Amino acid sequence: MSYVNPDPEPERSTGLEPGGGVPPGETPPAESSMPEAGPLETHNPTKGWAKGPLAAILVLVILIAAFFLVYALILIL
């Protein structure tokens, strides 16, 4: 890979003051794209919940709902 300098060249950019500042009302130069930037596409994890944690949460919710149902039946009777 070759190195690409992301900074604009001051001698070739219009509207730059000495030192690289941009005067009021002037649009700054656009960023250049760096082909080396960003993560490598080596790992693509699956999206969503795994079956194990989802099943454990569902069992826990069912147990809690059953507890409150039994508790309500005991209070009524």
C-alpha distance (Angstrom), angle and dihedral (degrees) to the residues before:
residue distance angle dihedral
M1 . . .
S2 3.73 . .
Y3 3.79 123.6 .
V4 3.81 116.9 -108.8
N5 3.81 117.2 -162.0
P6 3.84 107.4 -135.8
D7 3.82 94.9 -161.1
P8 3.82 119.3 93.7
E9 3.78 116.4 -114.9
P10 3.83 106.8 -109.2
E11 3.80 94.2 -149.2
R12 3.83 91.0 55.2
S13 3.84 98.7 39.6
T14 3.80 118.3 89.3
G15 3.79 122.7 -140.4
L16 3.80 97.4 29.1
E17 3.78 120.0 131.7
P18 3.79 120.2 -141.0
G19 3.80 106.3 -74.6
G20 3.80 93.8 33.9
G21 3.82 100.3 -81.1
V22 3.80 123.4 140.2
P23 3.83 118.8 -129.5
P24 3.84 118.9 -127.1
G25 3.79 113.0 -80.2
E26 3.79 94.0 21.6
T27 3.80 122.6 114.6
P28 3.80 113.0 -124.4
P29 3.80 118.0 -124.8
A30 3.78 115.9 -89.6
E31 3.77 121.8 -104.9
S32 3.73 116.1 -101.3
S33 3.76 120.6 -127.2
M34 3.78 119.2 -110.2
P35 3.80 113.7 -149.0
E36 3.82 91.2 -159.7
A37 3.82 94.0 55.2
G38 3.79 123.4 104.5
P39 3.78 135.6 36.9
L40 3.76 122.9 -53.6
E41 3.80 116.3 -108.0
T42 3.79 94.9 -122.3
H43 3.83 101.3 117.5
N44 3.79 124.5 41.2
P45 3.82 109.5 -179.6
T46 3.78 120.4 -159.8
K47 3.77 119.5 -101.6
G48 3.78 125.6 -122.5
W49 3.79 135.4 25.0
A50 3.77 123.1 -33.4
K51 3.80 115.8 -120.4
G52 3.82 95.8 -117.4
P53 3.84 99.5 56.6
L54 3.79 91.7 39.8
A55 3.82 91.5 52.6
A56 3.83 91.1 47.8
I57 3.81 91.4 51.8
L58 3.81 91.8 48.3
V59 3.83 91.9 50.2
L60 3.80 90.3 49.5
V61 3.81 91.9 50.2
I62 3.82 91.3 49.0
L63 3.82 91.5 49.5
I64 3.82 92.3 50.0
A65 3.83 91.7 46.9
A66 3.82 90.4 49.3
F67 3.81 91.0 49.7
F68 3.80 92.7 53.8
L69 3.81 91.7 44.4
V70 3.82 91.5 53.4
Y71 3.82 90.6 44.3
A72 3.83 90.9 52.4
L73 3.82 91.3 48.4
I74 3.83 90.9 51.1
L75 3.81 91.1 51.1
I76 3.82 92.4 49.6
L77 3.80 95.5 47.5
